[in-house]
Amino acid sequence: MNESLRRVLVTGGAGYVGNVLVPRLLAAGYAVTVYDTLFFGDETLPKDHPGLEIVKADIRNGPTFAEVCAGKDVVLHLACISNDASFVLDENLSTSINYDAFEPLVIAAKEAGVKRFVYCSSSSVYGVSESPDVTEEHPLVPLTLYNKYKGMCEPLLFKHATDDFTCVTIRPATVCGYSPRCRLDLSVNILTNHAVNKGEITVFGGTQKRPNLHIKDMCAVYELMLEAPHEKIHGEIFNAGYQNNSIMEIAEIVKTVVERKFPEKGVIGIKVTESDDNRSYHINSDKIKRVLGYVPQHTIEDAVRDICEAFRSGALPNSFDDDNYYNVRTMQALGVK
């Protein structure tokens, strides 16, 4: 643990990634403050841990955020209306949270004396690319407002970078795997849910390439951003992905693992249908390995196995009907503005 960066504020820390990241940081000795609207509750966080503070608040509330920033060393900014499908919601909601609120957060953190700001962008900023290797220098070709705003926020962070305010951006691949606050609206997780509980996978399109990263590896990257020396990450952008597979290849992996884990279900079928979602890109994550020595440790197969075990143990009940597994459905049900 980096003692000089011990007090960490995680926006969106009660979400899918946060529920794996926060216990990891607490176990490493960090003092963690979760700043979250708690749309999905906080029951899955380790609330009895003495190193954890939970603040129920909106990142659009500037004065509250500035107040909570006082005494913190690092901001890990995960909070957003996440994934492309979320923009079927009110466009103003997504714009206000994912873009309008961003620069004021950076300014408030800097003015409060925060030493490091880590921004979770997205590899979906690349949109569609025929390039066999999409590096951090690749042009951004956003296809939705979600990935457009993710890209637009990056320079807003870097314009405030100074020698005593370390700024770094991560562009993660699509995250997969089990979390106590699990999402079943992400490609690997969706396919696994259908395979286990419907006995059939529906593939929309199939040829689109999608990079994936296990949730445990995503959390390892964030912890690395706390430990890395200023000079190695300051002003930098890092892709963070592992396996680049087509949707059909992912479906085949899911089929194989689920058939092995649940032999009683017999053969899992794969049905192909047309898709108007043509996002496709093959990201290159060599830079984070070259600069920081980071290599992912977990595969898509591991993610599928973890979710299968969660289904087997009863940790994911009502996986099609419970809105809490689905970001858009939850926010629609809550009438979030």
C-alpha positions as CSV (number, residue, x, y, z in Angstrom):
1,M,0.0,0.0,0.0
2,N,1.1,3.5,-0.8
3,E,1.0,5.2,2.7
4,S,0.9,8.7,1.2
5,L,-2.3,7.8,-0.8
6,R,-4.1,5.8,1.9
7,R,-7.4,7.7,2.0
8,V,-9.4,6.9,-1.1
9,L,-12.7,8.3,-2.3
10,V,-14.5,6.0,-4.7
11,T,-17.4,7.5,-6.6
12,G,-19.9,4.9,-7.6
13,G,-18.3,2.6,-5.1
14,A,-21.5,0.7,-4.4
15,G,-21.8,-0.5,-8.0
16,Y,-20.8,-3.6,-9.9
17,V,-17.0,-3.0,-9.9
18,G,-17.1,-1.1,-6.5
19,N,-18.4,-4.2,-4.7
20,V,-15.3,-6.1,-5.6
21,L,-12.9,-3.1,-5.5
22,V,-13.9,-1.7,-2.1
23,P,-13.3,-5.0,-0.1
24,R,-10.0,-5.4,-1.9
25,L,-8.8,-1.9,-1.0
26,L,-9.9,-2.3,2.6
27,A,-8.0,-5.6,2.9
28,A,-4.9,-3.9,1.6
29,G,-5.2,-1.3,4.4
30,Y,-6.7,1.7,2.6
31,A,-9.3,3.9,4.3
32,V,-12.2,4.0,1.8
33,T,-15.0,6.4,1.4
34,V,-17.8,5.3,-1.0
35,Y,-19.7,8.2,-2.6
36,D,-22.7,6.9,-4.3
37,T,-26.4,7.6,-4.9
38,L,-27.1,4.0,-3.8
39,F,-29.6,3.4,-6.6
40,F,-28.8,-0.3,-6.1
41,G,-28.5,-0.1,-2.3
42,D,-25.4,-0.8,-0.1
43,E,-26.4,-4.1,1.5
44,T,-23.6,-5.9,-0.4
45,L,-20.8,-3.7,0.9
46,P,-18.8,-4.6,4.1
47,K,-20.6,-1.9,6.2
48,D,-19.2,-3.1,9.5
49,H,-15.6,-2.6,8.4
50,P,-14.0,0.2,10.4
51,G,-12.1,1.5,7.4
52,L,-15.2,2.1,5.3
53,E,-17.4,5.2,5.2
54,I,-20.4,5.4,2.9
55,V,-21.8,8.7,1.8
56,K,-25.2,8.7,0.0
57,A,-24.9,11.6,-2.4
58,D,-25.1,12.6,-6.0
59,I,-21.9,13.6,-7.9
60,R,-23.9,16.5,-9.3
61,N,-24.1,17.9,-5.8
62,G,-20.8,20.0,-5.9
63,P,-20.8,21.4,-2.4
64,T,-21.3,17.9,-0.8
65,F,-18.6,16.4,-3.0
66,A,-16.2,19.1,-2.1
67,E,-16.9,18.6,1.5
68,V,-16.3,14.8,1.3
69,C,-13.1,15.4,-0.6
70,A,-11.5,17.1,2.3
71,G,-8.7,15.0,3.8
72,K,-8.8,12.5,0.9
73,D,-5.6,11.5,-1.0
74,V,-7.1,10.0,-4.1
75,V,-10.3,10.0,-6.1
76,L,-11.2,6.9,-8.1
77,H,-14.0,8.2,-10.3
78,L,-16.2,5.2,-11.3
79,A,-19.6,6.9,-11.0
80,C,-21.6,7.3,-14.2
81,I,-24.7,6.2,-16.0
82,S,-22.9,3.2,-17.4
83,N,-22.9,1.4,-20.7
84,D,-24.3,2.3,-24.0
85,A,-27.8,1.0,-23.4
86,S,-28.3,3.4,-20.5
87,F,-28.9,6.2,-22.9
88,V,-32.4,4.9,-23.6
89,L,-33.0,6.8,-20.4
90,D,-33.5,10.5,-20.3
91,E,-30.7,12.1,-22.3
92,N,-30.4,15.0,-19.9
93,L,-29.8,12.6,-17.0
94,S,-26.9,10.9,-18.7
95,T,-25.5,14.2,-19.9
96,S,-25.6,15.8,-16.5
97,I,-24.0,12.9,-14.7
98,N,-21.5,11.7,-17.3
99,Y,-20.3,15.0,-18.7
100,D,-21.6,18.2,-17.0
101,A,-20.6,17.0,-13.5
102,F,-17.2,15.8,-14.5
103,E,-14.9,18.9,-14.6
104,P,-16.5,20.4,-11.4
105,L,-15.5,17.1,-9.6
106,V,-11.9,17.4,-10.8
107,I,-11.7,21.0,-9.7
108,A,-13.3,20.3,-6.3
109,A,-10.9,17.4,-5.7
110,K,-7.8,19.5,-6.6
111,E,-8.9,22.4,-4.5
112,A,-9.5,20.1,-1.5
113,G,-5.9,18.9,-1.7
114,V,-6.5,15.5,-3.3
115,K,-3.2,14.3,-4.7
116,R,-4.3,11.9,-7.4
117,F,-7.4,11.6,-9.7
118,V,-8.0,8.3,-11.5
119,Y,-10.7,8.5,-14.2
120,C,-12.5,5.4,-15.4
121,S,-13.2,6.1,-19.1
122,S,-14.1,3.2,-21.5
123,S,-12.5,1.3,-24.4
124,S,-15.8,1.8,-26.2
125,V,-14.6,5.4,-27.1
126,Y,-13.0,3.7,-30.1
127,G,-16.4,2.8,-31.6
128,V,-15.8,0.7,-34.7
129,S,-12.2,0.0,-35.9
130,E,-10.8,-2.4,-38.4
131,S,-7.3,-1.9,-36.9
132,P,-5.9,-5.3,-35.7
133,D,-4.5,-3.4,-32.6
134,V,-6.3,-0.3,-31.2
135,T,-3.7,1.5,-29.0
136,E,-4.2,4.5,-26.9
137,E,-3.3,6.8,-29.8
138,H,-6.1,5.5,-32.0
139,P,-8.7,8.1,-33.0
140,L,-11.9,8.1,-31.0
141,V,-15.0,7.3,-33.0
142,P,-17.9,7.4,-30.6
143,L,-21.1,5.8,-31.7
144,T,-23.3,6.7,-28.7
145,L,-23.5,9.6,-26.2
146,Y,-22.1,7.3,-23.5
147,N,-18.8,6.7,-25.3
148,K,-18.7,10.3,-26.7
149,Y,-18.9,11.8,-23.2
150,K,-16.4,9.3,-21.8
151,G,-13.9,10.5,-24.4
152,M,-14.8,14.2,-24.0
153,C,-14.1,14.1,-20.2
154,E,-10.5,12.9,-20.7
155,P,-9.0,16.2,-21.8
156,L,-11.0,18.0,-19.1
157,L,-9.1,16.0,-16.5
158,F,-5.7,16.5,-18.0
159,K,-6.1,20.3,-18.3
160,H,-6.0,20.4,-14.5
161,A,-3.0,18.1,-14.1
162,T,0.0,19.5,-12.2
163,D,3.0,18.1,-10.5
164,D,1.1,17.8,-7.2
165,F,-2.1,16.6,-8.8
166,T,-1.6,13.3,-10.6
167,C,-4.1,12.6,-13.3
168,V,-4.5,9.3,-15.1
169,T,-7.2,7.8,-17.3
170,I,-8.0,4.1,-17.7
171,R,-9.9,2.8,-20.8
172,P,-11.2,-0.6,-19.6
173,A,-12.6,-3.3,-21.8
174,T,-16.1,-4.7,-21.0
175,V,-15.9,-6.1,-17.5
176,C,-17.2,-9.6,-16.8
177,G,-17.5,-11.9,-13.9
178,Y,-19.3,-12.2,-10.5
179,S,-19.8,-9.3,-8.1
180,P,-22.0,-9.2,-4.9
181,R,-23.9,-6.4,-6.8
182,C,-23.9,-8.3,-10.0
183,R,-24.8,-7.0,-13.4
184,L,-26.4,-9.3,-15.9
185,D,-26.6,-6.7,-18.7
186,L,-22.9,-7.2,-19.9
187,S,-22.1,-9.5,-22.7
188,V,-20.3,-12.4,-21.0
189,N,-22.7,-12.2,-18.0
190,I,-25.8,-12.0,-20.2
191,L,-24.8,-15.1,-22.2
192,T,-24.0,-17.1,-19.1
193,N,-27.4,-16.2,-17.5
194,H,-29.2,-17.4,-20.7
195,A,-27.1,-20.6,-21.0
196,V,-27.7,-21.6,-17.4
197,N,-31.3,-20.6,-17.0
198,K,-32.8,-20.9,-20.5
199,G,-30.6,-23.6,-21.9
200,E,-30.0,-21.5,-25.0
201,I,-27.8,-18.5,-26.0
202,T,-29.0,-15.9,-28.5
203,V,-26.2,-14.2,-30.3
204,F,-27.0,-10.8,-31.8
205,G,-24.7,-10.5,-34.9
206,G,-21.7,-12.5,-33.7
207,T,-18.8,-11.2,-35.7
208,Q,-18.4,-8.0,-33.6
209,K,-15.1,-8.1,-31.7
210,R,-15.4,-7.2,-28.0
211,P,-12.5,-6.9,-25.6
212,N,-13.2,-8.2,-22.1
213,L,-11.6,-8.0,-18.7
214,H,-12.4,-10.0,-15.6
215,I,-13.7,-7.9,-12.7
216,K,-10.9,-9.0,-10.4
217,D,-8.3,-7.7,-13.0
218,M,-10.2,-4.4,-13.3
219,C,-9.9,-4.0,-9.6
220,A,-6.2,-4.9,-9.7
221,V,-5.7,-2.1,-12.3
222,Y,-7.4,0.5,-10.0
223,E,-5.2,-0.6,-7.0
224,L,-2.2,-0.3,-9.2
225,M,-3.2,3.3,-10.0
226,L,-2.9,4.0,-6.2
227,E,0.5,2.3,-6.0
228,A,2.2,3.5,-9.2
229,P,4.7,6.3,-9.0
230,H,3.6,9.7,-10.2
231,E,6.1,9.9,-13.0
232,K,4.9,6.7,-14.6
233,I,1.2,7.5,-14.8
234,H,0.8,11.3,-14.7
235,G,-1.0,12.6,-17.8
236,E,-1.2,9.1,-19.2
237,I,-4.0,7.0,-20.7
238,F,-4.0,3.2,-20.4
239,N,-6.1,0.6,-22.2
240,A,-7.0,-2.2,-19.8
241,G,-8.2,-5.3,-21.5
242,Y,-7.3,-9.0,-21.9
243,Q,-9.1,-11.2,-24.4
244,N,-10.4,-9.8,-27.7
245,N,-13.1,-12.2,-28.9
246,S,-16.0,-12.0,-31.2
247,I,-19.5,-12.3,-29.7
248,M,-19.8,-15.8,-31.3
249,E,-16.4,-16.9,-29.7
250,I,-17.6,-15.7,-26.3
251,A,-20.9,-17.7,-26.8
252,E,-18.8,-20.8,-27.6
253,I,-16.7,-20.3,-24.4
254,V,-19.9,-19.9,-22.4
255,K,-21.5,-23.0,-24.0
256,T,-18.4,-25.1,-23.2
257,V,-18.1,-24.0,-19.6
258,V,-21.8,-24.2,-18.7
259,E,-22.1,-27.7,-20.3
260,R,-19.2,-28.8,-18.1
261,K,-20.5,-27.1,-14.9
262,F,-24.2,-28.2,-15.4
263,P,-24.0,-31.5,-17.3
264,E,-27.6,-32.2,-16.2
265,K,-28.8,-29.3,-18.5
266,G,-27.6,-31.2,-21.6
267,V,-26.5,-29.4,-24.8
268,I,-26.7,-25.6,-24.7
269,G,-27.9,-24.3,-28.0
270,I,-26.7,-21.2,-29.8
271,K,-29.2,-19.2,-31.9
272,V,-28.0,-16.3,-34.1
273,T,-30.1,-13.3,-34.9
274,E,-29.4,-9.9,-36.6
275,S,-28.1,-7.0,-34.6
276,D,-27.9,-3.2,-35.2
277,D,-25.1,-2.9,-32.6
278,N,-22.0,-2.8,-34.7
279,R,-19.5,-1.7,-32.1
280,S,-16.4,-3.7,-32.9
281,Y,-12.8,-3.1,-31.9
282,H,-9.6,-5.1,-30.8
283,I,-7.8,-3.2,-28.1
284,N,-4.1,-3.4,-27.4
285,S,-3.1,-3.3,-23.8
286,D,0.7,-3.5,-24.2
287,K,1.3,-0.1,-22.8
288,I,0.1,-0.9,-19.2
289,K,2.3,-4.0,-19.3
290,R,5.3,-2.1,-20.7
291,V,5.0,0.9,-18.3
292,L,3.7,-0.8,-15.1
293,G,4.3,-4.5,-15.6
294,Y,0.6,-5.3,-15.4
295,V,-0.6,-8.5,-16.8
296,P,-4.2,-9.8,-16.3
297,Q,-4.6,-13.0,-14.4
298,H,-8.2,-14.1,-15.1
299,T,-9.9,-15.3,-18.3
300,I,-13.4,-15.1,-19.7
301,E,-13.7,-18.8,-18.8
302,D,-12.9,-17.9,-15.2
303,A,-15.7,-15.3,-15.3
304,V,-18.2,-17.8,-16.6
305,R,-17.2,-20.3,-14.0
306,D,-17.6,-17.7,-11.2
307,I,-21.1,-16.8,-12.4
308,C,-22.0,-20.5,-12.8
309,E,-20.9,-21.1,-9.2
310,A,-23.0,-18.1,-8.0
311,F,-26.1,-19.6,-9.8
312,R,-25.4,-23.0,-8.3
313,S,-25.1,-21.5,-4.7
314,G,-28.3,-19.4,-5.1
315,A,-26.4,-16.1,-5.0
316,L,-28.2,-14.9,-8.1
317,P,-31.9,-15.6,-7.7
318,N,-34.6,-14.3,-10.1
319,S,-31.9,-13.5,-12.6
320,F,-34.3,-12.4,-15.3
321,D,-37.0,-10.7,-13.2
322,D,-35.0,-8.7,-10.6
323,D,-34.3,-5.2,-11.9
324,N,-31.3,-4.9,-9.6
325,Y,-29.2,-6.9,-12.1
326,Y,-30.0,-4.5,-14.9
327,N,-28.9,-0.8,-14.8
328,V,-31.4,0.6,-17.2
329,R,-34.4,-1.2,-15.7
330,T,-33.5,-0.2,-12.2
331,M,-33.2,3.5,-13.1
332,Q,-36.4,3.4,-15.0
333,A,-38.2,1.7,-12.1
334,L,-36.8,4.4,-9.7
335,G,-37.7,7.2,-12.1
336,V,-34.2,8.7,-11.7
337,K,-33.9,12.3,-12.8
